[in-house]
Amino acid sequence: MNGPVAEIRTAVRRFLDEVQPEHVTVAVSGGADSLALAAAVARLVPGASAVVVDHQLQPGSGDVALRAAQQCSEFGLVARVEPVAVEGGGGPEAAARKARYAALKPSSGVVLLGHTLDDQAETVLLGLGRGSGPRSIAGMRAFDPPWGRPLLGVSRAVTRAACAEQGIEVWEDPHNVDPSFTRVRLRTEVLPLLEDVLQGGVASSLARTAAQLREDCDALDSLAEAFAGDCCAVDDIAELPAALRRRVVRAWLIDEGVPELSDSHLRRVDALVSEWRGQGGVWLPGGFVVRRAHGRLAVEPQS
């Protein structure tokens, strides 16, 4: 059998054959991407389950969530709705994402997310525009335990076609057409313009670029592991190439409990090694400061 349904099932089957999870849960929103994924999983994985997160940000969201859970039950999945409270800093998108991932995190197995090739392209463009460094431009991983993204090589058009082929009614999230969200403008304005100017294939090209960068990042991270441990001794890392040195410093900071490191944070800490002029400490998220003294770096609580 050829066509969109077969393409999605093939992508899911390949992912499952590689990962061999002990249990599979599908995160479902009611949109075409997650419903197409859920239908494929129901066909391929007996005993799989589905979780529908209700962010409670729109009128009638509870009804939408219940309908999506009912659809998943009709597919043959064990489905439930998980209401969450969206709160905290970083903007509504970041707060909703944090609440969603907290609700979805499993005790075992993997949670499959319906991110597509188009989502990957948008992620790469966001990282590029924000100057967030190679990790951001490298996009999303197909498997980042416990999260699985088997549809990263499948276009959004294919998931829509698969739902249509199977008679699956999809929910259209009004946030997906709200231009106040940066990702929506990338989707509806920037990517179509790039496709026009560059004569097509932009989303696939961005996804290939992300894959190449992930390979490079993984290679450098592997080399950086050789310097794990007492990397706060400046002389031990000062002569390393900048890309490798920053990875060593980043790993050390994460081990010290520093959260949410950006590229600019990392470069300022790295300057304590590579551009030392007796400067003061570098303030970091989570209430930390990094200082250099007596040829060593040290992480301290902000006073």
C-alpha positions as CSV (number, residue, x, y, z in Angstrom):
1,M,0.0,0.0,0.0
2,N,1.3,3.4,-1.0
3,G,0.2,6.8,0.1
4,P,0.2,9.1,3.2
5,V,-1.0,6.5,5.6
6,A,1.6,4.0,4.5
7,E,4.3,6.7,4.7
8,I,3.4,7.5,8.3
9,R,3.2,3.8,9.4
10,T,6.6,3.2,7.8
11,A,8.2,6.1,9.7
12,V,6.7,4.9,13.0
13,R,7.7,1.3,12.4
14,R,11.3,2.3,11.6
15,F,11.5,4.4,14.8
16,L,10.1,1.6,16.9
17,D,12.3,-1.0,15.4
18,E,15.4,1.1,16.3
19,V,14.3,2.2,19.8
20,Q,12.5,-0.9,21.0
21,P,10.6,0.9,23.8
22,E,9.0,-1.1,26.6
23,H,5.8,1.0,26.3
24,V,4.5,3.7,23.9
25,T,2.4,6.7,24.7
26,V,1.3,9.2,22.1
27,A,0.9,12.9,22.9
28,V,-2.3,14.0,21.1
29,S,-3.6,17.6,20.6
30,G,-6.5,16.8,18.3
31,G,-4.6,18.2,15.3
32,A,-3.7,16.4,12.1
33,D,-0.1,15.6,13.0
34,S,-0.8,13.9,16.4
35,L,-4.0,12.1,15.3
36,A,-2.2,10.7,12.2
37,L,0.6,9.5,14.5
38,A,-1.9,8.1,17.0
39,A,-3.8,6.1,14.3
40,A,-0.5,4.6,13.1
41,V,0.6,3.7,16.6
42,A,-2.7,2.1,17.4
43,R,-2.3,-0.1,14.3
44,L,1.3,-1.1,15.1
45,V,1.6,-1.2,18.9
46,P,-1.0,-3.2,20.8
47,G,-1.5,-1.8,24.3
48,A,-0.2,1.7,23.5
49,S,-1.8,4.7,25.2
50,A,-2.5,8.3,24.4
51,V,-2.5,11.4,26.6
52,V,-4.3,14.6,25.6
53,V,-3.0,17.7,27.5
54,D,-5.7,20.3,28.1
55,H,-3.8,23.6,28.6
56,Q,-7.1,25.3,29.5
57,L,-6.1,28.4,27.6
58,Q,-9.1,28.6,25.2
59,P,-12.9,28.4,25.8
60,G,-14.1,24.9,25.2
61,S,-10.6,23.4,25.5
62,G,-11.9,20.7,27.7
63,D,-14.4,19.6,25.0
64,V,-11.6,19.5,22.4
65,A,-9.5,17.4,24.7
66,L,-12.3,14.9,25.4
67,R,-13.1,14.6,21.7
68,A,-9.4,13.9,20.9
69,A,-9.3,11.3,23.7
70,Q,-12.4,9.7,22.3
71,Q,-10.9,9.5,18.8
72,C,-7.8,7.8,20.2
73,S,-10.0,5.3,22.1
74,E,-11.8,4.6,18.8
75,F,-8.4,3.9,17.2
76,G,-7.8,1.3,20.0
77,L,-5.5,3.3,22.3
78,V,-5.9,3.6,26.1
79,A,-6.6,7.4,26.3
80,R,-6.8,10.0,29.0
81,V,-7.0,13.8,29.3
82,E,-4.5,15.6,31.5
83,P,-5.5,19.2,32.4
84,V,-2.6,21.5,33.3
85,A,-2.1,25.0,34.6
86,V,0.0,27.2,32.4
87,E,2.0,29.6,34.4
88,G,5.5,31.0,34.9
89,G,7.8,33.3,32.9
90,G,9.2,33.1,29.4
91,G,6.0,33.9,27.5
92,P,2.9,31.9,26.9
93,E,4.5,29.5,24.4
94,A,7.3,28.6,26.8
95,A,5.0,28.3,29.8
96,A,2.6,26.0,27.9
97,R,5.5,23.9,26.6
98,K,6.8,23.5,30.1
99,A,3.5,22.5,31.5
100,R,2.8,20.1,28.7
101,Y,6.1,18.3,28.9
102,A,5.7,18.0,32.7
103,A,2.3,16.3,32.3
104,L,3.5,14.0,29.5
105,K,6.7,12.8,31.1
106,P,6.3,9.0,31.7
107,S,7.5,6.7,34.4
108,S,8.8,4.3,31.7
109,G,8.8,3.9,28.0
110,V,8.7,6.7,25.4
111,V,6.2,9.4,24.5
112,L,5.8,10.0,20.8
113,L,5.3,13.6,19.7
114,G,3.8,14.6,16.3
115,H,6.5,17.0,15.2
116,T,7.0,16.9,11.4
117,L,9.5,18.0,8.9
118,D,7.9,21.4,8.8
119,D,8.2,21.8,12.6
120,Q,11.9,21.0,12.2
121,A,12.4,23.6,9.6
122,E,10.6,26.2,11.8
123,T,12.8,25.2,14.7
124,V,16.0,25.7,12.7
125,L,14.9,29.1,11.5
126,L,14.0,30.2,15.0
127,G,17.4,29.1,16.3
128,L,19.1,30.9,13.4
129,G,17.2,34.1,13.9
130,R,18.0,34.2,17.6
131,G,21.7,33.4,17.2
132,S,21.4,30.6,19.7
133,G,24.3,28.6,18.4
134,P,24.7,25.3,16.7
135,R,22.7,23.3,19.3
136,S,19.6,25.3,18.5
137,I,20.1,25.2,14.7
138,A,20.6,21.5,15.0
139,G,16.9,21.3,15.7
140,M,15.0,18.4,17.4
141,R,16.3,14.9,17.8
142,A,14.2,12.0,16.6
143,F,14.9,10.3,19.9
144,D,15.7,12.3,23.0
145,P,14.6,10.0,25.8
146,P,11.9,9.8,26.8
147,W,10.6,11.8,23.8
148,G,10.3,10.3,20.4
149,R,9.6,12.1,17.1
150,P,9.1,9.5,14.4
151,L,7.6,12.0,11.9
152,L,10.5,14.4,11.6
153,G,11.0,13.2,8.0
154,V,7.3,13.5,7.1
155,S,5.7,16.7,5.9
156,R,2.7,18.3,7.5
157,A,0.8,17.9,4.2
158,V,1.3,14.1,4.5
159,T,-0.3,14.0,8.0
160,R,-3.2,16.0,6.8
161,A,-3.7,13.7,3.8
162,A,-3.4,10.6,6.0
163,C,-6.2,11.9,8.3
164,A,-8.4,12.7,5.2
165,E,-7.7,9.2,3.8
166,Q,-8.8,7.6,7.0
167,G,-11.8,9.9,7.6
168,I,-10.3,11.4,10.8
169,E,-11.8,14.7,11.7
170,V,-9.1,17.1,12.9
171,W,-9.2,20.1,15.2
172,E,-7.8,23.4,13.9
173,D,-6.1,25.2,16.8
174,P,-6.8,28.9,16.4
175,H,-3.3,29.6,17.9
176,N,-1.8,28.1,14.7
177,V,-3.0,31.0,12.7
178,D,-2.5,33.8,15.3
179,P,0.3,36.1,13.9
180,S,1.2,37.2,17.4
181,F,3.1,34.0,17.7
182,T,6.6,34.1,16.1
183,R,6.4,30.5,14.9
184,V,3.0,31.1,13.1
185,R,4.6,34.0,11.1
186,L,7.5,31.7,10.2
187,R,5.0,29.1,9.0
188,T,2.7,31.4,7.1
189,E,5.0,34.1,5.9
190,V,8.7,33.4,6.0
191,L,8.8,29.7,4.9
192,P,6.4,30.3,1.9
193,L,8.5,33.2,0.8
194,L,11.7,31.2,1.1
195,E,10.1,28.4,-0.9
196,D,9.2,30.8,-3.6
197,V,12.5,32.6,-3.8
198,L,14.6,29.4,-3.6
199,Q,12.2,27.5,-5.8
200,G,11.1,24.9,-3.4
201,G,12.7,22.3,-1.1
202,V,13.5,24.7,1.7
203,A,12.0,22.7,4.6
204,S,13.8,19.5,3.5
205,S,17.1,21.5,3.1
206,L,16.8,23.0,6.6
207,A,16.1,19.5,8.1
208,R,19.2,18.1,6.3
209,T,21.2,21.0,7.7
210,A,19.9,20.3,11.2
211,A,20.9,16.6,10.9
212,Q,24.4,17.5,9.8
213,L,24.9,19.9,12.7
214,R,23.6,17.3,15.1
215,E,26.3,14.9,13.9
216,D,29.0,17.6,14.3
217,C,27.7,18.6,17.8
218,D,27.6,14.9,18.9
219,A,31.2,14.4,17.7
220,L,32.4,17.5,19.6
221,D,30.4,16.5,22.7
222,S,32.0,13.1,22.6
223,L,35.5,14.7,22.5
224,A,34.6,17.0,25.4
225,E,33.8,14.1,27.6
226,A,37.5,13.3,27.8
227,F,37.9,16.5,29.8
228,A,35.1,15.9,32.2
229,G,35.8,16.3,35.8
230,D,38.2,19.0,37.1
231,C,37.7,21.3,34.0
232,C,37.5,24.4,36.3
233,A,41.3,24.3,36.3
234,V,41.9,26.9,33.6
235,D,45.3,25.6,32.4
236,D,43.7,22.3,31.6
237,I,41.3,23.7,29.0
238,A,42.8,27.0,27.9
239,E,44.6,25.7,24.8
240,L,41.6,23.6,23.5
241,P,39.8,24.8,20.3
242,A,37.1,27.2,21.3
243,A,34.2,24.9,20.2
244,L,35.6,22.1,22.3
245,R,36.5,24.3,25.3
246,R,33.0,25.7,25.5
247,R,31.5,22.3,25.5
248,V,33.7,21.3,28.4
249,V,32.7,24.4,30.3
250,R,29.0,23.9,29.4
251,A,29.1,20.3,30.7
252,W,30.8,21.5,33.9
253,L,28.2,24.2,34.5
254,I,25.3,21.8,34.0
255,D,26.9,19.4,36.5
256,E,27.1,22.3,38.9
257,G,23.4,22.8,38.6
258,V,23.3,25.9,36.4
259,P,20.0,25.8,34.3
260,E,19.0,27.2,31.0
261,L,22.4,28.1,29.6
262,S,22.3,30.3,26.5
263,D,25.1,30.8,24.0
264,S,25.7,34.3,25.3
265,H,26.0,33.0,28.9
266,L,28.5,30.4,27.8
267,R,30.6,32.8,25.8
268,R,30.9,35.2,28.8
269,V,32.0,32.3,31.0
270,D,34.5,31.1,28.4
271,A,36.0,34.7,28.3
272,L,37.1,34.1,31.9
273,V,39.4,31.4,30.3
274,S,40.2,32.8,26.8
275,E,40.2,36.6,27.4
276,W,41.2,36.9,31.0
277,R,41.9,40.5,32.0
278,G,41.0,40.3,35.7
279,Q,37.3,40.9,35.0
280,G,34.6,40.2,37.6
281,G,32.2,37.3,37.8
282,V,29.6,36.2,35.2
283,W,26.0,36.1,36.4
284,L,24.0,33.1,35.3
285,P,20.4,31.8,35.5
286,G,19.3,30.1,38.7
287,G,21.0,32.5,41.1
288,F,24.6,31.5,40.2
289,V,27.8,33.5,39.4
290,V,31.0,32.1,37.9
291,R,34.3,33.7,39.1
292,R,38.0,33.1,38.3
293,A,40.5,33.1,41.0
294,H,44.0,31.5,41.4
295,G,43.8,29.9,37.9
296,R,40.4,28.2,38.5
297,L,36.8,28.7,37.8
298,A,34.2,28.4,40.6
299,V,30.4,28.5,40.6
300,E,29.0,30.3,43.6
301,P,25.5,31.3,44.7
302,Q,24.7,35.0,44.0
303,S,25.1,37.0,47.2
